[in-house]
């Protein structure tokens, strides 16, 4: 399963680097493959482990913020693995060149 996760804690000003860092620390420590982007984080894994991680991330932000908006996109394809990098490679192969990632 491939998940795109974005969490926005409200009520702490414009800068989100500290709350984002706390969540990324959890994601990094989980051992699951992930990729940080400017607008969210991609995470790959089995349903239960990814959902448990998302819950932990959300709860971490809720401890220090009264409101947290969490957006989750799920691409759940049976039998698929290594989609975090595989999907990018497929598009690059179709184009015949590498893309910025």
Residue pairs with C-beta under 8 A, 6 or more apart in sequence:
1 44
1 45
1 46
1 47
1 50
1 74
1 75
1 76
1 77
2 42
2 43
2 44
2 74
2 75
2 76
2 77
2 83
2 84
2 87
3 42
3 43
3 44
3 45
3 50
3 54
3 72
3 73
3 74
3 75
4 40
4 41
4 42
4 72
4 73
5 40
5 41
5 42
5 43
5 54
5 57
5 70
5 71
5 72
6 39
6 40
6 41
6 70
6 71
7 19
7 20
7 23
7 57
7 58
7 61
7 68
7 69
7 70
7 71
8 16
8 68
8 69
8 70
9 16
9 19
9 61
9 64
9 65
9 67
9 68
10 65
10 66
10 67
10 68
10 69
11 65
11 66
11 67
12 19
12 64
12 65
19 61
19 64
19 65
22 60
22 61
23 41
23 57
23 60
23 61
24 36
24 41
26 53
26 56
26 57
26 60
27 34
27 41
27 43
27 53
27 57
28 34
30 49
30 53
32 43
32 44
32 45
32 49
32 50
32 53
33 43
33 44
33 45
33 84
34 41
34 42
34 43
34 44
34 84
35 41
35 42
35 84
35 101
40 71
42 84
43 50
43 53
43 54
44 50
44 82
44 83
44 84
45 53
47 76
54 70
54 72
58 68
58 70
61 68
62 68
75 83
77 83
80 86
88 99
88 101
91 99
92 98
92 99
